[in-house]
Amino acid sequence: MRNPLPLLKYQSPSLLWGLFICLILLVPSNQIDSGMLFGFIQTDKAIHFVLFFVFGLLNSVGWAKYLTKYRFLFKVFVLSFVSGLFLAILTEFLQFSLTNYRQASLYDILADSIGVLLGFLCFRIVYKL
């Protein structure tokens, strides 16, 4: 079995960002402008997208550094996407169960998933793996 400390070392930025996401998404949403961005994107969905884009990028970098001996790009993609999807579902569950001022939404999970995917693609372009 591999030593888990390098994984924690490489994933600590994404873990901290994931914790930040959990905290920020539990803030009452009336503090956020509920208007439209560019006339067709809800501000809330744009925030979800950006938060999870950064998570997807940090998470992909962490997995790539951890799996550096193997260079399995597909494995990095799967681990990054599954981690992001898990976090997206977790945040919606926390909103549903811990607050009465936030609502769980499948559209939020969709925006989160798209953010993670584009974060991975950005990682792929920058690191040219």
SVG drawing of the C-alpha trace seen along z (x, -y; Angstrom):
<svg xmlns="http://www.w3.org/2000/svg" viewBox="-36 -41 44 43">
<polyline fill="none" stroke="black" stroke-width="0.4" points="0.0,0.0 1.2,-3.5 2.0,-6.0 -1.0,-8.4 1.2,-11.4 2.2,-12.4 -1.4,-12.3 -2.3,-14.6 0.6,-16.9 -0.5,-17.2 -4.2,-17.3 -4.0,-19.9 -4.8,-22.9 -7.9,-21.2 -8.9,-19.9 -8.7,-23.5 -10.5,-24.9 -13.2,-22.2 -13.6,-23.2 -13.9,-26.8 -16.6,-25.8 -18.6,-24.0 -18.5,-27.0 -19.3,-29.6 -22.2,-27.6 -23.8,-27.5 -23.9,-31.3 -27.5,-32.6 -28.1,-33.1 -29.9,-36.5 -26.4,-37.9 -25.8,-37.0 -27.3,-39.0 -29.9,-36.7 -29.7,-38.5 -28.4,-37.3 -24.9,-37.5 -24.5,-38.4 -28.3,-38.3 -28.6,-34.5 -26.5,-33.0 -27.8,-33.1 -25.3,-34.6 -25.6,-31.7 -24.8,-29.2 -21.8,-31.3 -20.5,-31.3 -20.9,-27.5 -19.1,-27.1 -16.1,-29.3 -15.7,-27.7 -15.7,-24.2 -13.5,-25.2 -10.8,-26.2 -11.4,-22.9 -11.2,-20.9 -7.9,-22.6 -6.3,-22.2 -7.6,-18.6 -6.2,-17.6 -2.8,-19.1 -2.8,-17.2 -3.7,-13.9 -1.2,-14.3 1.6,-15.0 0.6,-12.1 0.4,-9.7 3.5,-11.2 5.2,-7.8 2.2,-6.4 1.2,-9.4 -2.3,-8.0 -4.2,-11.0 -7.5,-9.1 -7.0,-8.1 -6.3,-11.8 -9.5,-12.8 -11.7,-10.1 -10.3,-10.8 -10.7,-14.6 -14.2,-14.3 -15.4,-11.8 -13.9,-14.0 -15.6,-17.1 -19.0,-15.3 -18.8,-14.0 -18.1,-17.5 -21.0,-18.9 -23.4,-16.3 -22.1,-16.8 -22.6,-20.6 -26.1,-20.2 -26.9,-17.7 -25.4,-20.0 -27.5,-22.9 -30.6,-20.7 -30.0,-19.2 -28.3,-22.0 -30.1,-25.2 -33.6,-26.4 -32.4,-29.3 -30.6,-27.4 -32.1,-24.8 -30.5,-21.8 -30.6,-22.0 -29.6,-19.6 -28.8,-22.6 -26.1,-23.6 -24.7,-20.1 -24.6,-20.5 -22.9,-23.9 -20.4,-22.3 -19.7,-19.4 -19.1,-21.6 -16.8,-23.7 -14.8,-20.6 -14.6,-19.4 -13.4,-22.7 -10.9,-22.9 -9.5,-19.6 -9.4,-20.8 -7.5,-23.9 -5.1,-21.7 -4.7,-19.5 -3.9,-22.6 -1.5,-24.2 0.4,-21.0 0.2,-19.4 0.0,-15.8"/>
</svg>
